[in-house]
Amino acid sequence: MEKTWDFFSSPKNLQEITPDYMGFNITSDLGDGKMYPGQIITYTVSPLLNIPIKWMTEITHVEDHKYFIDEQRFGPYSLWHHQHWFEEVDGGVMMKDIVHYALPLGPIGRMMKGIFIGKQLEDIFNYRVEAVEKLFNQ
């Protein structure tokens, strides 16, 4: 658990488990510290046609070795609430992500979710599963 929490509680490690095609780049100065409630993190992402989009999230809750929550303050979603849960289990750590999100633009946003965005988010989280397994099962 300690190794897992150390990795995930450092926002700078997010880039390591994000697919390259997302063009993910942290733009805020994170230093070497751990996340904390109220921390603002800014990034650019380029999920479509390599067009950069600015994104700002806030770490709203942190309970060491249990969970943390990030929420979008500015970015591509009209709502982004992402819970990261950690539980020690036999042989390792079980991690669970719970994401609530909504897209802007009403019916157009719902159509984009069905055609593109939902699949892309699924692909990103599948990539993260593989990346985490490689990092921690060496």
C-alpha angles and dihedrals in degrees: 000000000000093000092045094048092046090055098045097040090062107080092202089071092065090085090059092062098040120094114254092233089068090069088222113184127169109222101180123085105252099172114200097296134115124257120270136186110280095026113143117211123188127197144160121230129186105199097153129045090338090284110150117234123192116232130184124188133179125214098228103175135021129177108176115247092000114063150322133200131212124192129190116246096176130004149076098326130069086214130018120168115164123185120194113197127189127193128176110233135171107295098009147332128316113214123195128188121202114189127185114185142158130193126226125240099059111234093011090054091048089050091050089050091054096043104036123346099060091051092045092052090049090051092049093052091045088052089051092053090054094043093050092048090052092047097048103031099057 
